[in-house]
């Protein structure tokens, strides 16, 4: 009674048994052209990840995400905290690129380029097969010792990946110094590497495909991002069903007088597509959220088709519409809308990037009264400037008033030196003759220049009293006469 209550009517998850316990998956390796292509892509990505922090461009690593100084360098171009608009546009481009690629090619990212898949299938699983063998093979001797050696190899690789991960944030040379130094000299960095190594060990040694099946939100988004014309891994039911081990020879037709054998589809129910799947699904059941589009089932099925003398492609990259015999529409609304949005955002990104000068300037009013009257009778406004130096050299900036006459920067102010890639801030007064105020405020033009290629005029509203011409009474006029 209790067992019938616990057992679900349908499959809940490919990594769960009927009683709710975890189903451990050890997929067979199915050689084929897709595996060869994926292996080439994976090793290229692993090499790129490992080498980027060590490749210098313009005196900096090719990629450095310096959170402490809030500087982010990508292939020689450094972005500062003031580049939030560029960052926002970049993230919009990333999301819409994901939408477009998914609509066209399904979960190609998951099976071909996702770090989880790349490291699991082309680094950690090969090590596992090396030490304890693959499924279907005779279990080697000294399995206990081999498991210990396997986990030692896992730990060494996880530690290397964690240190490489840290080098993206502090630089490879800094990490190299820390490796050969005492952890007490850099306890935070040591803790980050320790935690990251532990998480990688937990992920790749224990949690594994559960990341794709349970944790990753992209699998849930897939249903909304794809349609019946998206390119996915599909099983051709019309050709493969009904399944069976025994079948007529390919030369016999359905009208043959030999009716001792049923007319079956091309699928011989060998289950190789299930045994080779890294997430444990049966692709013959149709599209499933656990499918990562890795094409291992395609390679496995093609090998079986070759052996039984049937055409390849029973399982293949196709669309639901194409497999059902319907017309596949390559051009559809979402395929037009996503590139249009991408083009607009990319144009905006390029425009903002091209208009970024060597410096950025902000001028604002200091807290307090809008204006003050000096003992000399002059009117002053207290302002503050922030200047970001985007160049590679320390730069001296000069502030001056170009319009109108009678207004100037207070004595001892107007010069600010800013280090490369840094932001400098300075409070400075603007002083004016009271006679320039006719309506309580005037527009002034402040020029900020580095004396070389950068010069910018900024219009600012200066506050002051309303100036009135002195009036002369008749008595004062007669006395003067």
HELIX and SHEET records of a PDB file:
HELIX    1   1 UNK A    2  UNK A    6  1                                   5    
HELIX    2   2 UNK A   33  UNK A   51  1                                  19    
HELIX    3   3 UNK A   52  UNK A   54  5                                   3    
HELIX    4   4 UNK A   84  UNK A  105  1                                  22    
HELIX    5   5 UNK A  108  UNK A  112  1                                   5    
HELIX    6   6 UNK A  115  UNK A  119  1                                   5    
HELIX    7   7 UNK A  120  UNK A  124  3                                   5    
HELIX    8   8 UNK A  125  UNK A  132  1                                   8    
HELIX    9   9 UNK A  143  UNK A  170  1                                  28    
HELIX   10  10 UNK A  172  UNK A  179  1                                   8    
HELIX   11  11 UNK A  183  UNK A  185  5                                   3    
HELIX   12  12 UNK A  187  UNK A  202  1                                  16    
HELIX   13  13 UNK A  203  UNK A  207  3                                   5    
HELIX   14  14 UNK A  210  UNK A  210  1                                   1    
HELIX   15  15 UNK A  211  UNK A  215  3                                   5    
HELIX   16  16 UNK A  218  UNK A  225  1                                   8    
HELIX   17  17 UNK A  237  UNK A  240  1                                   4    
HELIX   18  18 UNK A  272  UNK A  275  1                                   4    
HELIX   19  19 UNK A  283  UNK A  285  5                                   3    
HELIX   20  20 UNK A  296  UNK A  308  1                                  13    
HELIX   21  21 UNK A  320  UNK A  323  1                                   4    
HELIX   22  22 UNK A  333  UNK A  354  1                                  22    
HELIX   23  23 UNK A  434  UNK A  436  5                                   3    
HELIX   24  24 UNK A  474  UNK A  480  1                                   7    
SHEET    1   A 2 UNK A  56  UNK A  57  0                                        
SHEET    2   A 2 UNK A  60  UNK A  61 -1                                        
SHEET    1   B 3 UNK A  63  UNK A  66  0                                        
SHEET    2   B 3 UNK A  71  UNK A  74 -1                                        
SHEET    3   B 3 UNK A  77  UNK A  79 -1                                        
SHEET    1   C 2 UNK A 232  UNK A 235  0                                        
SHEET    2   C 2 UNK A 315  UNK A 318 -1                                        
SHEET    1   D 3 UNK A 359  UNK A 365  0                                        
SHEET    2   D 3 UNK A 379  UNK A 389 -1                                        
SHEET    3   D 3 UNK A 372  UNK A 373 -1                                        
SHEET    1   E 4 UNK A 359  UNK A 365  0                                        
SHEET    2   E 4 UNK A 379  UNK A 389 -1                                        
SHEET    3   E 4 UNK A 423  UNK A 432 -1                                        
SHEET    4   E 4 UNK A 407  UNK A 409 -1                                        
SHEET    1   F 4 UNK A 415  UNK A 418  0                                        
SHEET    2   F 4 UNK A 395  UNK A 403 -1                                        
SHEET    3   F 4 UNK A 441  UNK A 449 -1                                        
SHEET    4   F 4 UNK A 455  UNK A 463 -1                                        
END                                                                             
